[in-house]
């Protein structure tokens, strides 16, 4: 998966962040195997947040929007 560009930080800061994330994730189960949760944080244009939980072992996935 390609690393998306992150707004508001320099290319060198972004490189350090992705290096640390790759080190942290090395040897851990893939999200395709273990599942994943996504959090969308509020911003000034949209004050709501969302929590979505996806797993490969469940037939249903859950979402919470406020």
CHARMM internal coordinates of N, CA and C (Angstrom, degrees):
IC EDIT
DIST 1 N 1 CA 1.4446
DIST 1 CA 1 C 1.5282
ANGL 1 N 1 CA 1 C 108.23
DIST 1 C 2 N 1.3016
ANGL 1 CA 1 C 2 N 115.99
DIHE 1 N 1 CA 1 C 2 N 135.00
DIST 2 N 2 CA 1.4638
ANGL 1 C 2 N 2 CA 120.49
DIHE 1 CA 1 C 2 N 2 CA 179.57
DIST 2 CA 2 C 1.5230
ANGL 2 N 2 CA 2 C 109.91
DIHE 1 C 2 N 2 CA 2 C -75.39
DIST 2 C 3 N 1.3154
ANGL 2 CA 2 C 3 N 115.57
DIHE 2 N 2 CA 2 C 3 N 147.59
DIST 3 N 3 CA 1.4578
ANGL 2 C 3 N 3 CA 120.97
DIHE 2 CA 2 C 3 N 3 CA 177.22
DIST 3 CA 3 C 1.5250
ANGL 3 N 3 CA 3 C 109.28
DIHE 2 C 3 N 3 CA 3 C -83.08
DIST 3 C 4 N 1.3297
ANGL 3 CA 3 C 4 N 117.93
DIHE 3 N 3 CA 3 C 4 N 119.56
DIST 4 N 4 CA 1.4652
ANGL 3 C 4 N 4 CA 119.50
DIHE 3 CA 3 C 4 N 4 CA 179.46
DIST 4 CA 4 C 1.5219
ANGL 4 N 4 CA 4 C 111.50
DIHE 3 C 4 N 4 CA 4 C -70.82
DIST 4 C 5 N 1.3271
ANGL 4 CA 4 C 5 N 116.04
DIHE 4 N 4 CA 4 C 5 N 152.97
DIST 5 N 5 CA 1.4644
ANGL 4 C 5 N 5 CA 120.91
DIHE 4 CA 4 C 5 N 5 CA 175.03
DIST 5 CA 5 C 1.5189
ANGL 5 N 5 CA 5 C 108.47
DIHE 4 C 5 N 5 CA 5 C -71.45
DIST 5 C 6 N 1.3154
ANGL 5 CA 5 C 6 N 116.25
DIHE 5 N 5 CA 5 C 6 N 136.51
DIST 6 N 6 CA 1.4565
ANGL 5 C 6 N 6 CA 122.02
DIHE 5 CA 5 C 6 N 6 CA -179.03
DIST 6 CA 6 C 1.5150
ANGL 6 N 6 CA 6 C 109.57
DIHE 5 C 6 N 6 CA 6 C -104.84
DIST 6 C 7 N 1.3277
ANGL 6 CA 6 C 7 N 117.86
DIHE 6 N 6 CA 6 C 7 N 125.41
DIST 7 N 7 CA 1.4678
ANGL 6 C 7 N 7 CA 120.18
DIHE 6 CA 6 C 7 N 7 CA -178.00
DIST 7 CA 7 C 1.5259
ANGL 7 N 7 CA 7 C 111.15
DIHE 6 C 7 N 7 CA 7 C -70.86
DIST 7 C 8 N 1.3104
ANGL 7 CA 7 C 8 N 115.37
DIHE 7 N 7 CA 7 C 8 N 143.65
DIST 8 N 8 CA 1.4583
ANGL 7 C 8 N 8 CA 120.47
DIHE 7 CA 7 C 8 N 8 CA 172.50
DIST 8 CA 8 C 1.5096
ANGL 8 N 8 CA 8 C 115.67
DIHE 7 C 8 N 8 CA 8 C 88.29
DIST 8 C 9 N 1.3438
ANGL 8 CA 8 C 9 N 118.39
DIHE 8 N 8 CA 8 C 9 N 0.76
DIST 9 N 9 CA 1.4657
ANGL 8 C 9 N 9 CA 119.22
DIHE 8 CA 8 C 9 N 9 CA 175.37
DIST 9 CA 9 C 1.5226
ANGL 9 N 9 CA 9 C 109.01
DIHE 8 C 9 N 9 CA 9 C -129.84
DIST 9 C 10 N 1.3207
ANGL 9 CA 9 C 10 N 115.41
DIHE 9 N 9 CA 9 C 10 N 154.85
DIST 10 N 10 CA 1.4628
ANGL 9 C 10 N 10 CA 120.40
DIHE 9 CA 9 C 10 N 10 CA -177.53
DIST 10 CA 10 C 1.5285
ANGL 10 N 10 CA 10 C 110.33
DIHE 9 C 10 N 10 CA 10 C -74.36
DIST 10 C 11 N 1.3234
ANGL 10 CA 10 C 11 N 115.75
DIHE 10 N 10 CA 10 C 11 N 164.19
DIST 11 N 11 CA 1.4609
ANGL 10 C 11 N 11 CA 120.93
DIHE 10 CA 10 C 11 N 11 CA 178.71
DIST 11 CA 11 C 1.5259
ANGL 11 N 11 CA 11 C 111.19
DIHE 10 C 11 N 11 CA 11 C -61.75
DIST 11 C 12 N 1.3414
ANGL 11 CA 11 C 12 N 117.62
DIHE 11 N 11 CA 11 C 12 N -36.89
DIST 12 N 12 CA 1.4682
ANGL 11 C 12 N 12 CA 119.60
DIHE 11 CA 11 C 12 N 12 CA 179.94
DIST 12 CA 12 C 1.5252
ANGL 12 N 12 CA 12 C 111.08
DIHE 11 C 12 N 12 CA 12 C -70.24
DIST 12 C 13 N 1.3386
ANGL 12 CA 12 C 13 N 117.96
DIHE 12 N 12 CA 12 C 13 N -38.85
DIST 13 N 13 CA 1.4751
ANGL 12 C 13 N 13 CA 120.80
DIHE 12 CA 12 C 13 N 13 CA 175.82
DIST 13 CA 13 C 1.5285
ANGL 13 N 13 CA 13 C 110.54
DIHE 12 C 13 N 13 CA 13 C -63.99
DIST 13 C 14 N 1.3104
ANGL 13 CA 13 C 14 N 115.64
DIHE 13 N 13 CA 13 C 14 N -39.91
DIST 14 N 14 CA 1.4563
ANGL 13 C 14 N 14 CA 121.12
DIHE 13 CA 13 C 14 N 14 CA 178.18
DIST 14 CA 14 C 1.5228
ANGL 14 N 14 CA 14 C 110.62
DIHE 13 C 14 N 14 CA 14 C -62.99
DIST 14 C 15 N 1.3220
ANGL 14 CA 14 C 15 N 117.81
DIHE 14 N 14 CA 14 C 15 N -42.64
DIST 15 N 15 CA 1.4663
ANGL 14 C 15 N 15 CA 121.68
DIHE 14 CA 14 C 15 N 15 CA 179.21
DIST 15 CA 15 C 1.5268
ANGL 15 N 15 CA 15 C 110.87
DIHE 14 C 15 N 15 CA 15 C -61.79
DIST 15 C 16 N 1.3329
ANGL 15 CA 15 C 16 N 116.99
DIHE 15 N 15 CA 15 C 16 N -42.08
DIST 16 N 16 CA 1.4694
ANGL 15 C 16 N 16 CA 120.87
DIHE 15 CA 15 C 16 N 16 CA 178.47
DIST 16 CA 16 C 1.5225
ANGL 16 N 16 CA 16 C 110.01
DIHE 15 C 16 N 16 CA 16 C -64.02
DIST 16 C 17 N 1.3222
ANGL 16 CA 16 C 17 N 117.20
DIHE 16 N 16 CA 16 C 17 N -43.76
DIST 17 N 17 CA 1.4602
ANGL 16 C 17 N 17 CA 121.20
DIHE 16 CA 16 C 17 N 17 CA -179.93
DIST 17 CA 17 C 1.5217
ANGL 17 N 17 CA 17 C 111.10
DIHE 16 C 17 N 17 CA 17 C -60.45
DIST 17 C 18 N 1.3215
ANGL 17 CA 17 C 18 N 118.25
DIHE 17 N 17 CA 17 C 18 N -49.11
DIST 18 N 18 CA 1.4611
ANGL 17 C 18 N 18 CA 120.97
DIHE 17 CA 17 C 18 N 18 CA -179.18
DIST 18 CA 18 C 1.5271
ANGL 18 N 18 CA 18 C 111.99
DIHE 17 C 18 N 18 CA 18 C -66.63
DIST 18 C 19 N 1.3205
ANGL 18 CA 18 C 19 N 118.24
DIHE 18 N 18 CA 18 C 19 N -32.87
DIST 19 N 19 CA 1.4651
ANGL 18 C 19 N 19 CA 120.91
DIHE 18 CA 18 C 19 N 19 CA 175.17
DIST 19 CA 19 C 1.5229
ANGL 19 N 19 CA 19 C 110.13
DIHE 18 C 19 N 19 CA 19 C -63.49
DIST 19 C 20 N 1.3219
ANGL 19 CA 19 C 20 N 117.00
DIHE 19 N 19 CA 19 C 20 N -45.21
DIST 20 N 20 CA 1.4679
ANGL 19 C 20 N 20 CA 120.75
DIHE 19 CA 19 C 20 N 20 CA 179.03
DIST 20 CA 20 C 1.5259
ANGL 20 N 20 CA 20 C 111.30
DIHE 19 C 20 N 20 CA 20 C -65.45
DIST 20 C 21 N 1.3292
ANGL 20 CA 20 C 21 N 117.30
DIHE 20 N 20 CA 20 C 21 N -40.39
DIST 21 N 21 CA 1.4636
ANGL 20 C 21 N 21 CA 120.12
DIHE 20 CA 20 C 21 N 21 CA 177.65
DIST 21 CA 21 C 1.5341
ANGL 21 N 21 CA 21 C 111.15
DIHE 20 C 21 N 21 CA 21 C -63.20
DIST 21 C 22 N 1.3221
ANGL 21 CA 21 C 22 N 117.18
DIHE 21 N 21 CA 21 C 22 N -41.82
DIST 22 N 22 CA 1.4620
ANGL 21 C 22 N 22 CA 120.40
DIHE 21 CA 21 C 22 N 22 CA 178.58
DIST 22 CA 22 C 1.5205
ANGL 22 N 22 CA 22 C 111.45
DIHE 21 C 22 N 22 CA 22 C -64.31
DIST 22 C 23 N 1.3333
ANGL 22 CA 22 C 23 N 117.45
DIHE 22 N 22 CA 22 C 23 N -40.24
DIST 23 N 23 CA 1.4637
ANGL 22 C 23 N 23 CA 120.80
DIHE 22 CA 22 C 23 N 23 CA 176.65
DIST 23 CA 23 C 1.5233
ANGL 23 N 23 CA 23 C 110.64
DIHE 22 C 23 N 23 CA 23 C -63.21
DIST 23 C 24 N 1.3240
ANGL 23 CA 23 C 24 N 117.14
DIHE 23 N 23 CA 23 C 24 N -43.05
DIST 24 N 24 CA 1.4636
ANGL 23 C 24 N 24 CA 121.69
DIHE 23 CA 23 C 24 N 24 CA 179.99
DIST 24 CA 24 C 1.5326
ANGL 24 N 24 CA 24 C 111.02
DIHE 23 C 24 N 24 CA 24 C -62.59
DIST 24 C 25 N 1.3238
ANGL 24 CA 24 C 25 N 116.49
DIHE 24 N 24 CA 24 C 25 N -41.91
DIST 25 N 25 CA 1.4701
ANGL 24 C 25 N 25 CA 120.99
DIHE 24 CA 24 C 25 N 25 CA -175.60
DIST 25 CA 25 C 1.5182
ANGL 25 N 25 CA 25 C 114.35
DIHE 24 C 25 N 25 CA 25 C -82.40
DIST 25 C 26 N 1.3207
ANGL 25 CA 25 C 26 N 118.69
DIHE 25 N 25 CA 25 C 26 N -12.32
DIST 26 N 26 CA 1.4634
ANGL 25 C 26 N 26 CA 121.65
DIHE 25 CA 25 C 26 N 26 CA -178.08
DIST 26 CA 26 C 1.5305
ANGL 26 N 26 CA 26 C 109.88
DIHE 25 C 26 N 26 CA 26 C -60.08
DIST 26 C 27 N 1.3247
ANGL 26 CA 26 C 27 N 116.13
DIHE 26 N 26 CA 26 C 27 N 127.42
DIST 27 N 27 CA 1.4541
ANGL 26 C 27 N 27 CA 120.94
DIHE 26 CA 26 C 27 N 27 CA 178.15
DIST 27 CA 27 C 1.5103
ANGL 27 N 27 CA 27 C 114.80
DIHE 26 C 27 N 27 CA 27 C 85.10
DIST 27 C 28 N 1.3164
ANGL 27 CA 27 C 28 N 117.82
DIHE 27 N 27 CA 27 C 28 N -5.02
DIST 28 N 28 CA 1.4689
ANGL 27 C 28 N 28 CA 120.93
DIHE 27 CA 27 C 28 N 28 CA 178.75
DIST 28 CA 28 C 1.5270
ANGL 28 N 28 CA 28 C 109.52
DIHE 27 C 28 N 28 CA 28 C -89.48
DIST 28 C 29 N 1.3193
ANGL 28 CA 28 C 29 N 115.43
DIHE 28 N 28 CA 28 C 29 N 159.33
DIST 29 N 29 CA 1.4586
ANGL 28 C 29 N 29 CA 120.72
DIHE 28 CA 28 C 29 N 29 CA 179.35
DIST 29 CA 29 C 1.5280
ANGL 29 N 29 CA 29 C 110.00
DIHE 28 C 29 N 29 CA 29 C -63.50
DIST 29 C 30 N 1.3064
ANGL 29 CA 29 C 30 N 115.36
DIHE 29 N 29 CA 29 C 30 N 144.56
DIST 30 N 30 CA 1.4569
ANGL 29 C 30 N 30 CA 121.43
DIHE 29 CA 29 C 30 N 30 CA 176.59
DIST 30 CA 30 C 1.5226
ANGL 30 N 30 CA 30 C 110.09
DIHE 29 C 30 N 30 CA 30 C -67.99
DIST 30 C 31 N 1.3253
ANGL 30 CA 30 C 31 N 116.96
DIHE 30 N 30 CA 30 C 31 N 149.02
DIST 31 N 31 CA 1.4645
ANGL 30 C 31 N 31 CA 119.74
DIHE 30 CA 30 C 31 N 31 CA 176.97
DIST 31 CA 31 C 1.5225
ANGL 31 N 31 CA 31 C 110.51
DIHE 30 C 31 N 31 CA 31 C -61.01
DIST 31 C 32 N 1.3285
ANGL 31 CA 31 C 32 N 117.51
DIHE 31 N 31 CA 31 C 32 N -25.07
DIST 32 N 32 CA 1.4615
ANGL 31 C 32 N 32 CA 120.20
DIHE 31 CA 31 C 32 N 32 CA 178.42
DIST 32 CA 32 C 1.5252
ANGL 32 N 32 CA 32 C 111.16
DIHE 31 C 32 N 32 CA 32 C -67.94
DIST 32 C 33 N 1.3344
ANGL 32 CA 32 C 33 N 116.55
DIHE 32 N 32 CA 32 C 33 N -26.46
DIST 33 N 33 CA 1.4625
ANGL 32 C 33 N 33 CA 121.50
DIHE 32 CA 32 C 33 N 33 CA 179.32
DIST 33 CA 33 C 1.5260
ANGL 33 N 33 CA 33 C 111.60
DIHE 32 C 33 N 33 CA 33 C -93.98
DIST 33 C 34 N 1.3107
ANGL 33 CA 33 C 34 N 117.60
DIHE 33 N 33 CA 33 C 34 N -42.51
DIST 34 N 34 CA 1.4624
ANGL 33 C 34 N 34 CA 121.95
DIHE 33 CA 33 C 34 N 34 CA -171.13
DIST 34 CA 34 C 1.5261
ANGL 34 N 34 CA 34 C 113.68
DIHE 33 C 34 N 34 CA 34 C -97.41
DIST 34 C 35 N 1.3188
ANGL 34 CA 34 C 35 N 117.77
DIHE 34 N 34 CA 34 C 35 N -15.62
DIST 35 N 35 CA 1.4619
ANGL 34 C 35 N 35 CA 120.66
DIHE 34 CA 34 C 35 N 35 CA -175.51
DIST 35 CA 35 C 1.5195
ANGL 35 N 35 CA 35 C 110.68
DIHE 34 C 35 N 35 CA 35 C 96.23
DIST 35 C 36 N 1.3168
ANGL 35 CA 35 C 36 N 115.01
DIHE 35 N 35 CA 35 C 36 N 174.57
DIST 36 N 36 CA 1.4582
ANGL 35 C 36 N 36 CA 120.16
DIHE 35 CA 35 C 36 N 36 CA -176.18
DIST 36 CA 36 C 1.5255
ANGL 36 N 36 CA 36 C 109.11
DIHE 35 C 36 N 36 CA 36 C -154.44
DIST 36 C 37 N 1.3116
ANGL 36 CA 36 C 37 N 116.11
DIHE 36 N 36 CA 36 C 37 N 151.76
DIST 37 N 37 CA 1.4524
ANGL 36 C 37 N 37 CA 119.61
DIHE 36 CA 36 C 37 N 37 CA 169.83
DIST 37 CA 37 C 1.5159
ANGL 37 N 37 CA 37 C 108.15
DIHE 36 C 37 N 37 CA 37 C -125.48
DIST 37 C 38 N 1.2991
ANGL 37 CA 37 C 38 N 115.19
DIHE 37 N 37 CA 37 C 38 N 143.85
DIST 38 N 38 CA 1.4623
ANGL 37 C 38 N 38 CA 122.74
DIHE 37 CA 37 C 38 N 38 CA -179.71
DIST 38 CA 38 C 1.5153
ANGL 38 N 38 CA 38 C 108.70
DIHE 37 C 38 N 38 CA 38 C -121.32
DIST 38 C 39 N 1.3004
ANGL 38 CA 38 C 39 N 116.54
DIHE 38 N 38 CA 38 C 39 N 134.64
DIST 39 N 39 CA 1.4554
ANGL 38 C 39 N 39 CA 121.60
DIHE 38 CA 38 C 39 N 39 CA 177.11
DIST 39 CA 39 C 1.5225
ANGL 39 N 39 CA 39 C 107.91
DIHE 38 C 39 N 39 CA 39 C -119.89
DIST 39 C 40 N 1.3249
ANGL 39 CA 39 C 40 N 116.05
DIHE 39 N 39 CA 39 C 40 N 125.13
DIST 40 N 40 CA 1.4551
ANGL 39 C 40 N 40 CA 121.76
DIHE 39 CA 39 C 40 N 40 CA 174.70
DIST 40 CA 40 C 1.5203
ANGL 40 N 40 CA 40 C 106.15
DIHE 39 C 40 N 40 CA 40 C -104.96
DIST 40 C 41 N 1.3191
ANGL 40 CA 40 C 41 N 116.01
DIHE 40 N 40 CA 40 C 41 N 115.53
DIST 41 N 41 CA 1.4639
ANGL 40 C 41 N 41 CA 121.42
DIHE 40 CA 40 C 41 N 41 CA -175.70
DIST 41 CA 41 C 1.5152
ANGL 41 N 41 CA 41 C 111.78
DIHE 40 C 41 N 41 CA 41 C -84.71
DIST 41 C 42 N 1.3380
ANGL 41 CA 41 C 42 N 116.68
DIHE 41 N 41 CA 41 C 42 N 152.64
DIST 42 N 42 CA 1.4639
ANGL 41 C 42 N 42 CA 119.77
DIHE 41 CA 41 C 42 N 42 CA 178.76
DIST 42 CA 42 C 1.5287
ANGL 42 N 42 CA 42 C 111.90
DIHE 41 C 42 N 42 CA 42 C -65.17
DIST 42 C 43 N 1.2957
ANGL 42 CA 42 C 43 N 115.44
DIHE 42 N 42 CA 42 C 43 N 149.72
DIST 43 N 43 CA 1.4516
ANGL 42 C 43 N 43 CA 122.67
DIHE 42 CA 42 C 43 N 43 CA 174.07
DIST 43 CA 43 C 1.5222
ANGL 43 N 43 CA 43 C 107.22
DIHE 42 C 43 N 43 CA 43 C -132.13
DIST 43 C 44 N 1.3126
ANGL 43 CA 43 C 44 N 116.86
DIHE 43 N 43 CA 43 C 44 N 170.71
DIST 44 N 44 CA 1.4656
ANGL 43 C 44 N 44 CA 118.53
DIHE 43 CA 43 C 44 N 44 CA -175.65
DIST 44 CA 44 C 1.5264
ANGL 44 N 44 CA 44 C 111.97
DIHE 43 C 44 N 44 CA 44 C -64.29
DIST 44 C 45 N 1.3370
ANGL 44 CA 44 C 45 N 118.53
DIHE 44 N 44 CA 44 C 45 N -26.77
DIST 45 N 45 CA 1.4589
ANGL 44 C 45 N 45 CA 121.14
DIHE 44 CA 44 C 45 N 45 CA 177.99
DIST 45 CA 45 C 1.5295
ANGL 45 N 45 CA 45 C 111.67
DIHE 44 C 45 N 45 CA 45 C -78.31
DIST 45 C 46 N 1.3316
ANGL 45 CA 45 C 46 N 117.43
DIHE 45 N 45 CA 45 C 46 N -27.28
DIST 46 N 46 CA 1.4636
ANGL 45 C 46 N 46 CA 122.50
DIHE 45 CA 45 C 46 N 46 CA -177.13
DIST 46 CA 46 C 1.5184
ANGL 46 N 46 CA 46 C 107.61
DIHE 45 C 46 N 46 CA 46 C -141.40
DIST 46 C 47 N 1.3132
ANGL 46 CA 46 C 47 N 117.79
DIHE 46 N 46 CA 46 C 47 N 109.58
DIST 47 N 47 CA 1.4571
ANGL 46 C 47 N 47 CA 121.74
DIHE 46 CA 46 C 47 N 47 CA -173.84
DIST 47 CA 47 C 1.5288
ANGL 47 N 47 CA 47 C 113.46
DIHE 46 C 47 N 47 CA 47 C -84.52
DIST 47 C 48 N 1.3160
ANGL 47 CA 47 C 48 N 117.55
DIHE 47 N 47 CA 47 C 48 N 1.93
DIST 48 N 48 CA 1.4593
ANGL 47 C 48 N 48 CA 121.23
DIHE 47 CA 47 C 48 N 48 CA 179.53
DIST 48 CA 48 C 1.5217
ANGL 48 N 48 CA 48 C 110.98
DIHE 47 C 48 N 48 CA 48 C -89.41
DIST 48 C 49 N 1.3285
ANGL 48 CA 48 C 49 N 115.61
DIHE 48 N 48 CA 48 C 49 N 160.77
DIST 49 N 49 CA 1.4453
ANGL 48 C 49 N 49 CA 119.84
DIHE 48 CA 48 C 49 N 49 CA 171.94
DIST 49 CA 49 C 1.5183
ANGL 49 N 49 CA 49 C 108.56
DIHE 48 C 49 N 49 CA 49 C -127.99
DIST 49 C 50 N 1.3290
ANGL 49 CA 49 C 50 N 116.46
DIHE 49 N 49 CA 49 C 50 N 161.57
DIST 50 N 50 CA 1.4622
ANGL 49 C 50 N 50 CA 121.74
DIHE 49 CA 49 C 50 N 50 CA -179.81
DIST 50 CA 50 C 1.5168
ANGL 50 N 50 CA 50 C 108.99
DIHE 49 C 50 N 50 CA 50 C -132.96
DIST 50 C 51 N 1.3087
ANGL 50 CA 50 C 51 N 115.41
DIHE 50 N 50 CA 50 C 51 N 144.83
DIST 51 N 51 CA 1.4584
ANGL 50 C 51 N 51 CA 122.85
DIHE 50 CA 50 C 51 N 51 CA 173.01
DIST 51 CA 51 C 1.5190
ANGL 51 N 51 CA 51 C 106.73
DIHE 50 C 51 N 51 CA 51 C -126.81
DIST 51 C 52 N 1.3187
ANGL 51 CA 51 C 52 N 117.54
DIHE 51 N 51 CA 51 C 52 N 120.45
DIST 52 N 52 CA 1.4582
ANGL 51 C 52 N 52 CA 122.30
DIHE 51 CA 51 C 52 N 52 CA -179.75
DIST 52 CA 52 C 1.5215
ANGL 52 N 52 CA 52 C 108.31
DIHE 51 C 52 N 52 CA 52 C -121.49
DIST 52 C 53 N 1.3325
ANGL 52 CA 52 C 53 N 116.66
DIHE 52 N 52 CA 52 C 53 N 132.19
DIST 53 N 53 CA 1.4608
ANGL 52 C 53 N 53 CA 122.05
DIHE 52 CA 52 C 53 N 53 CA -179.61
DIST 53 CA 53 C 1.5272
ANGL 53 N 53 CA 53 C 107.99
DIHE 52 C 53 N 53 CA 53 C -118.30
DIST 53 C 54 N 1.3147
ANGL 53 CA 53 C 54 N 116.46
DIHE 53 N 53 CA 53 C 54 N 124.03
DIST 54 N 54 CA 1.4512
ANGL 53 C 54 N 54 CA 122.87
DIHE 53 CA 53 C 54 N 54 CA 179.89
DIST 54 CA 54 C 1.5280
ANGL 54 N 54 CA 54 C 108.87
DIHE 53 C 54 N 54 CA 54 C -123.80
DIST 54 C 55 N 1.3165
ANGL 54 CA 54 C 55 N 116.85
DIHE 54 N 54 CA 54 C 55 N 131.78
DIST 55 N 55 CA 1.4573
ANGL 54 C 55 N 55 CA 120.50
DIHE 54 CA 54 C 55 N 55 CA 175.31
DIST 55 CA 55 C 1.5229
ANGL 55 N 55 CA 55 C 108.99
DIHE 54 C 55 N 55 CA 55 C -134.15
DIST 55 C 56 N 1.3009
ANGL 55 CA 55 C 56 N 116.10
DIHE 55 N 55 CA 55 C 56 N 152.26
DIST 56 N 56 CA 1.4610
ANGL 55 C 56 N 56 CA 120.13
DIHE 55 CA 55 C 56 N 56 CA 178.32
DIST 56 CA 56 C 1.5220
ANGL 56 N 56 CA 56 C 111.24
DIHE 55 C 56 N 56 CA 56 C -84.32
DIST 56 C 57 N 1.3319
ANGL 56 CA 56 C 57 N 118.17
DIHE 56 N 56 CA 56 C 57 N -16.31
DIST 57 N 57 CA 1.4549
ANGL 56 C 57 N 57 CA 121.30
DIHE 56 CA 56 C 57 N 57 CA -175.93
DIST 57 CA 57 C 1.5184
ANGL 57 N 57 CA 57 C 113.56
DIHE 56 C 57 N 57 CA 57 C -92.76
DIST 57 C 58 N 1.3135
ANGL 57 CA 57 C 58 N 118.41
DIHE 57 N 57 CA 57 C 58 N -13.57
DIST 58 N 58 CA 1.4735
ANGL 57 C 58 N 58 CA 122.14
DIHE 57 CA 57 C 58 N 58 CA -179.34
DIST 58 CA 58 C 1.5175
ANGL 58 N 58 CA 58 C 110.19
DIHE 57 C 58 N 58 CA 58 C -104.13
DIST 58 C 59 N 1.2941
ANGL 58 CA 58 C 59 N 115.78
DIHE 58 N 58 CA 58 C 59 N 147.58
DIST 59 N 59 CA 1.4502
ANGL 58 C 59 N 59 CA 120.09
DIHE 58 CA 58 C 59 N 59 CA 178.35
DIST 59 CA 59 C 1.5227
ANGL 59 N 59 CA 59 C 111.65
DIHE 58 C 59 N 59 CA 59 C -80.82
DIST 59 C 60 N 1.3226
ANGL 59 CA 59 C 60 N 117.63
DIHE 59 N 59 CA 59 C 60 N -22.01
DIST 60 N 60 CA 1.4600
ANGL 59 C 60 N 60 CA 120.99
DIHE 59 CA 59 C 60 N 60 CA 178.06
DIST 60 CA 60 C 1.5166
ANGL 60 N 60 CA 60 C 109.89
DIHE 59 C 60 N 60 CA 60 C -118.64
DIST 60 C 61 N 1.2810
ANGL 60 CA 60 C 61 N 116.48
DIHE 60 N 60 CA 60 C 61 N 147.60
DIST 61 N 61 CA 1.4537
ANGL 60 C 61 N 61 CA 122.56
DIHE 60 CA 60 C 61 N 61 CA 175.98
DIST 61 CA 61 C 1.5130
ANGL 61 N 61 CA 61 C 107.67
DIHE 60 C 61 N 61 CA 61 C -116.82
DIST 61 C 62 N 1.3166
ANGL 61 CA 61 C 62 N 116.69
DIHE 61 N 61 CA 61 C 62 N 154.95
DIST 62 N 62 CA 1.4546
ANGL 61 C 62 N 62 CA 122.09
DIHE 61 CA 61 C 62 N 62 CA -172.46
DIST 62 CA 62 C 1.5277
ANGL 62 N 62 CA 62 C 111.28
DIHE 61 C 62 N 62 CA 62 C -114.90
DIST 62 C 63 N 1.3199
ANGL 62 CA 62 C 63 N 114.85
DIHE 62 N 62 CA 62 C 63 N 145.98
DIST 63 N 63 CA 1.4603
ANGL 62 C 63 N 63 CA 121.24
DIHE 62 CA 62 C 63 N 63 CA 175.21
DIST 63 CA 63 C 1.5220
ANGL 63 N 63 CA 63 C 108.79
DIHE 62 C 63 N 63 CA 63 C -137.84
DIST 63 C 64 N 1.3206
ANGL 63 CA 63 C 64 N 116.06
DIHE 63 N 63 CA 63 C 64 N 141.88
DIST 64 N 64 CA 1.4486
ANGL 63 C 64 N 64 CA 122.77
DIHE 63 CA 63 C 64 N 64 CA 175.78
DIST 64 CA 64 C 1.5134
ANGL 64 N 64 CA 64 C 106.97
DIHE 63 C 64 N 64 CA 64 C -127.89
DIST 64 C 65 N 1.3235
ANGL 64 CA 64 C 65 N 116.45
DIHE 64 N 64 CA 64 C 65 N 125.69
DIST 65 N 65 CA 1.4632
ANGL 64 C 65 N 65 CA 121.76
DIHE 64 CA 64 C 65 N 65 CA 179.83
DIST 65 CA 65 C 1.5287
ANGL 65 N 65 CA 65 C 107.86
DIHE 64 C 65 N 65 CA 65 C -125.32
DIST 65 C 66 N 1.3077
ANGL 65 CA 65 C 66 N 116.89
DIHE 65 N 65 CA 65 C 66 N 133.76
DIST 66 N 66 CA 1.4645
ANGL 65 C 66 N 66 CA 119.61
DIHE 65 CA 65 C 66 N 66 CA 175.89
DIST 66 CA 66 C 1.5123
ANGL 66 N 66 CA 66 C 110.12
DIHE 65 C 66 N 66 CA 66 C -128.12
END
COOR INIT
IC SEED 1 N 1 CA 1 C
IC BUILD
